[in-house]
Amino acid sequence: MAKAKYSKSKDGYFRAKVWDGTYNPDGSKHRINLISKKSSADLEKKVNEFKDKVYKREYVTSSDISLYDYAIEWLDTYKVNRSRNTYLMYRNIIDKHIIDLSDITLQNLTHARLQSLINERMDRPRTCQQLALTLKQILKSASKVQLIPINVAHTLVDDLELPSYKSKEKRALTDLEIKAIKTADFTDREKCFVYLLYGCGLRRGEALALTKYDISLENAEISITKSMAFDVNNSYIKGTKTVRGQRAVPMPGYLKDFLKDYIKTVDNYLITKVDGSEMTLSSFEKMWEQIIKKMNIAAGGTDTIRIIHGLTPHIFRHNYCTRLCYQVPAISTKMIAKLLGDTEKMVIDVYSHILVDKEQVNNSIETAISL
């Protein structure tokens, strides 16, 4: 006869301590007591059933924490090290939208209440997209710490009805804008920034973070290892957007020739405020405003007549990618992605769009099925 796994205590109960899937503040496993009045076998059955629930993440701890309070906890635990803009996006969604559910506990949350929250904002499609994204991440996290079951976390956000949203279509530079780059009356600082964007496809923060020590005139390349971001107005240096962002980018001849003399005039950063101090957001915006103004005049516009519209640093980056995609297969999409510090999927999307634009469907069909 098999020996009983659990022994009866003096009070007549069978007892066992079982890990509930959570941890104590000191990192040790948190355990709860399970008991049975019947037998060791009955307790063993309860223990196995409980362990199965923990394994399947169906077991939850009793809690009256609200969705809003847990969202704040989640933000400051899991998103505090993200880029400042990403952190502020989540913070904005929580403080301006999820706060409306501050009176509802996580464990009383329903799919209908989340849908109502979104319905009240249907006139703001982008906000609804960000709200749904944030809710999914928060609820997934809540299931991991056993505040709600994993299946409930999925059910709450599955099939939420969102308004249709289409992001603005990316564009490359126009021929008029490219011509204006060549003839605009830029200062050396402005010209340096524009040439870095146009000739190397850098992100704004990557260009602003460059120092003269990142420039190799001998190898005609720029080393990208960091990025500049802004906390309100003040700048700070952080890592590149992803590991892929760390890369060496070749310089076109005109950029190399320009930098040969320009780097002699700077102490450290290539792009600074006018007085040579570290760039701030307001100083960058003033510089960019002057760049647009000078390009507009070079294109034939005036202070009151705007010919160039909606130009951003990222359009230069998209232009760089687009121009390189026109050189496929002389240069591979994999190499283009490496130069951009981005995914090959992103490059292929741009390349596919170029192919669609170049397609002559009727002629192709006629050739393909001719008799």
C-alpha positions in Angstrom: 0.0 0.0 0.0 1.4 3.4 -1.0 2.4 5.7 1.8 0.2 8.8 2.2 1.9 12.0 0.8 0.5 14.3 3.5 0.2 13.6 7.3 -2.7 14.6 9.4 -1.9 17.4 11.9 -3.0 17.5 15.5 -6.2 19.4 14.7 -7.3 16.7 12.3 -6.5 18.6 9.0 -4.1 17.7 6.2 -2.0 20.7 5.1 0.3 21.8 2.3 2.0 25.0 1.3 1.9 25.6 -2.5 3.5 28.3 -4.6 0.8 30.6 -6.1 3.0 31.8 -9.0 4.0 35.1 -7.3 7.0 36.3 -5.5 7.7 38.0 -2.2 9.5 41.4 -2.1 12.8 39.6 -1.3 12.4 37.4 -4.4 11.4 34.2 -2.6 8.3 32.3 -3.8 5.1 33.2 -2.2 3.2 30.2 -1.0 -0.4 29.7 0.3 -1.9 27.1 2.6 -4.2 24.4 1.2 -6.0 22.1 3.6 -8.3 19.1 3.6 -10.4 17.5 6.3 -10.9 14.3 4.3 -7.6 12.7 3.5 -4.1 13.0 2.1 -5.4 11.9 -1.3 -8.0 14.7 -1.3 -5.4 17.3 -0.4 -3.1 15.9 -3.1 -5.9 16.3 -5.6 -6.4 20.0 -4.5 -2.7 20.6 -4.7 -2.5 19.3 -8.3 -5.6 21.2 -9.4 -4.1 24.4 -7.9 -0.7 23.9 -9.6 -2.5 23.3 -12.9 -4.4 26.6 -12.5 -1.1 28.4 -11.7 0.5 26.8 -14.7 -2.4 27.8 -17.0 -2.4 31.3 -15.3 -6.0 30.8 -14.3 -5.4 31.4 -10.6 -5.7 35.0 -9.4 -5.0 36.7 -6.1 -7.7 38.6 -4.4 -7.3 42.4 -5.2 -9.4 45.5 -5.3 -6.8 47.5 -7.3 -8.5 49.6 -10.0 -7.5 49.5 -13.7 -6.2 53.1 -13.5 -4.1 52.4 -10.4 -2.6 49.3 -11.9 -1.9 51.2 -15.2 0.2 53.8 -13.3 2.1 50.9 -11.6 2.6 49.2 -14.9 3.8 52.4 -16.6 6.4 53.2 -13.9 7.6 49.5 -13.8 7.7 48.5 -17.4 7.9 51.6 -19.5 10.1 54.0 -17.4 13.1 53.1 -19.5 11.5 53.5 -22.9 12.1 56.7 -25.0 10.7 59.8 -23.4 8.1 60.3 -26.2 6.9 56.7 -25.9 6.6 57.0 -22.1 4.7 60.3 -22.5 2.3 58.7 -25.0 1.4 56.0 -22.5 1.2 58.5 -19.7 -1.2 60.7 -21.8 -3.4 57.7 -22.6 -3.6 56.7 -18.9 -4.1 60.1 -17.5 -6.6 61.4 -20.0 -8.5 58.3 -20.9 -8.0 55.2 -18.7 -8.6 57.5 -15.7 -12.3 57.4 -16.7 -12.3 53.8 -15.3 -10.6 54.7 -12.0 -13.7 53.5 -10.1 -13.6 50.0 -11.7 -11.4 47.3 -10.3 -9.4 45.1 -12.6 -11.3 42.0 -11.5 -14.7 43.7 -12.3 -13.7 45.0 -15.7 -15.8 44.0 -18.7 -15.4 44.0 -22.4 -18.5 46.2 -22.7 -17.0 48.9 -20.4 -13.8 49.0 -22.5 -15.8 49.3 -25.7 -17.8 52.2 -24.2 -14.5 53.9 -23.3 -13.5 53.7 -27.0 -17.0 54.6 -28.3 -16.8 57.9 -26.4 -13.7 58.7 -28.5 -14.7 57.5 -31.9 -14.0 60.9 -33.4 -10.3 60.5 -32.6 -9.2 57.3 -34.5 -5.5 57.6 -33.6 -6.3 58.0 -29.9 -8.5 54.9 -30.0 -5.6 52.9 -31.6 -3.2 54.0 -28.9 -5.9 53.3 -26.2 -6.4 49.8 -27.4 -2.7 49.1 -27.7 -2.1 50.4 -24.1 -5.0 48.4 -22.7 -3.7 45.2 -24.2 -0.3 45.6 -22.7 -1.7 46.6 -19.3 -4.1 43.6 -19.1 -1.4 41.2 -20.3 0.9 42.4 -17.6 -1.9 42.1 -15.0 -2.4 38.4 -16.0 1.3 37.8 -15.4 1.1 39.0 -11.8 -2.1 37.0 -11.4 -4.5 39.9 -10.9 -6.7 38.5 -13.7 -6.6 35.1 -15.6 -4.7 35.1 -18.9 -7.9 34.0 -20.8 -9.8 36.9 -19.3 -7.0 39.3 -20.3 -7.4 38.2 -23.9 -11.2 38.2 -23.8 -11.4 41.7 -22.5 -9.5 43.2 -25.5 -10.5 40.7 -28.3 -12.7 42.2 -31.0 -12.9 45.7 -29.7 -14.5 47.8 -32.4 -12.1 50.6 -33.4 -12.7 53.5 -35.8 -10.9 53.1 -39.1 -7.5 54.8 -39.1 -5.1 55.4 -41.9 -1.7 56.9 -41.1 -0.5 59.7 -43.3 1.1 58.4 -46.4 4.9 58.8 -46.4 6.4 60.8 -49.2 9.8 61.5 -50.6 11.2 64.9 -51.4 9.8 66.6 -54.5 12.1 67.7 -57.3 11.4 71.3 -56.3 12.5 70.6 -52.7 15.7 68.8 -53.9 16.5 71.8 -56.2 15.9 74.1 -53.2 18.4 72.2 -51.1 21.1 73.0 -53.7 20.4 76.7 -53.9 19.1 77.7 -50.5 21.1 80.3 -48.5 21.9 78.0 -45.6 24.3 78.8 -42.8 27.0 76.2 -42.4 25.1 74.7 -39.4 21.9 74.5 -41.3 23.6 73.0 -44.3 25.4 70.4 -42.2 22.0 69.2 -40.7 20.3 69.1 -44.1 23.2 67.3 -45.8 23.2 64.7 -43.0 19.5 64.0 -43.5 19.6 64.0 -47.2 22.9 62.2 -47.8 22.8 59.6 -45.0 19.1 59.2 -44.2 19.6 59.8 -40.5 16.9 60.1 -38.0 16.6 63.6 -36.5 18.0 62.5 -33.1 20.9 60.6 -34.7 22.0 63.6 -36.7 21.7 65.9 -33.6 23.8 63.5 -31.5 26.7 63.4 -33.9 30.1 64.8 -32.8 33.2 65.4 -34.8 34.6 62.2 -33.4 31.9 60.2 -35.1 33.2 61.3 -38.5 35.8 59.3 -40.4 37.0 61.4 -43.3 39.6 58.7 -44.1 36.9 56.0 -44.5 34.3 58.5 -45.7 31.7 57.2 -43.2 29.8 58.3 -40.1 29.5 56.1 -37.0 26.0 56.1 -35.5 26.0 54.9 -31.9 23.6 57.2 -30.1 20.6 59.6 -30.5 19.5 62.9 -29.0 16.0 63.2 -27.5 14.2 65.9 -25.6 12.6 66.0 -22.1 10.3 68.9 -22.5 12.9 71.4 -23.8 16.2 70.0 -22.6 18.1 67.5 -24.6 19.7 64.3 -23.5 21.7 61.5 -25.2 20.4 58.0 -25.3 21.1 54.8 -27.3 19.9 54.3 -30.8 16.2 53.3 -31.4 17.2 49.6 -31.7 20.4 47.6 -31.8 20.1 47.8 -35.6 20.5 51.5 -35.3 24.2 51.2 -34.4 25.9 51.3 -37.8 28.4 52.9 -40.1 26.9 55.0 -42.9 29.0 56.0 -46.0 29.1 59.7 -46.8 28.5 61.0 -50.3 31.3 63.1 -51.7 29.6 66.5 -51.2 29.0 65.7 -47.5 32.6 64.6 -47.0 34.0 67.7 -48.8 31.7 69.9 -46.6 32.6 68.2 -43.3 36.3 68.4 -44.0 36.3 72.1 -43.2 33.2 72.2 -41.0 34.4 69.9 -38.3 37.3 72.3 -37.7 34.9 74.9 -36.5 33.1 72.8 -33.8 34.3 71.7 -30.4 32.2 68.5 -30.1 28.6 68.3 -31.4 28.2 69.0 -35.1 24.8 70.7 -34.5 24.5 73.1 -31.6 22.6 76.3 -30.7 23.8 79.4 -32.4 26.0 80.3 -29.4 27.6 76.8 -29.5 25.9 75.3 -26.5 24.0 72.1 -26.5 20.8 72.0 -28.6 17.4 72.4 -27.0 14.0 71.5 -28.6 13.1 75.2 -29.0 16.4 75.9 -30.6 16.0 73.0 -33.0 12.5 74.2 -33.9 13.8 77.7 -34.7 16.6 76.2 -36.8 14.2 74.0 -38.7 11.9 76.9 -39.3 14.8 78.8 -40.8 15.7 75.8 -43.0 12.1 75.6 -44.4 11.9 79.4 -44.9 15.2 79.5 -46.9 14.2 76.5 -49.0 10.8 78.1 -49.7 12.5 81.3 -50.9 15.0 79.2 -53.0 12.0 77.4 -54.6 10.4 80.8 -55.7 8.3 81.5 -52.7 8.2 84.5 -50.3 7.5 85.2 -46.7 3.8 85.2 -47.5 3.7 82.7 -50.3 4.5 79.2 -49.2 5.5 76.8 -51.9 7.0 74.1 -49.7 4.6 72.5 -47.3 4.7 69.9 -44.6 8.4 69.2 -44.8 9.8 67.2 -41.9 13.2 65.6 -41.1 11.7 62.2 -41.5 10.7 63.0 -45.2 14.4 63.2 -45.9 14.9 59.8 -44.4 12.1 58.3 -46.5 13.6 60.0 -49.5 16.9 58.3 -48.8 15.2 55.0 -48.6 13.2 55.5 -51.7 16.2 56.6 -53.8 18.2 53.6 -52.7 15.2 51.3 -53.5 15.3 52.6 -57.1 18.8 51.0 -57.3 17.7 47.5 -56.5 19.1 45.0 -57.4 22.4 46.8 -57.7 22.0 47.3 -53.9 19.9 44.8 -51.9 17.0 45.6 -49.6 19.0 43.9 -46.8 21.8 46.4 -47.3 19.4 49.4 -47.5 17.9 48.3 -44.2 21.4 48.0 -42.7 22.3 51.6 -43.8 19.0 52.9 -42.4 19.3 50.9 -39.1 15.8 49.6 -39.8 14.1 46.3 -40.6 14.2 44.8 -44.1 10.4 44.6 -43.9 10.2 48.4 -43.8 12.4 48.7 -46.9 10.5 46.0 -48.8 7.3 47.9 -48.1 8.8 51.0 -49.7 10.2 49.0 -52.5 6.9 47.2 -53.2 5.2 50.6 -53.4 7.8 51.7 -55.9 7.1 48.6 -58.0 3.4 49.2 -57.9 3.9 52.8 -59.1 6.1 51.6 -62.0 3.7 48.8 -63.1 2.1 49.0 -66.5 -0.7 46.5 -65.8 -2.5 46.6 -69.1 0.6 46.1 -71.2 1.9 43.4 -68.9 -1.3 41.4 -69.1 -1.4 41.8 -72.9 2.1 40.4 -73.1 1.5 37.6 -70.6 -1.6 36.2 -72.3 -1.0 37.0 -75.9 -1.7 34.3 -78.5 
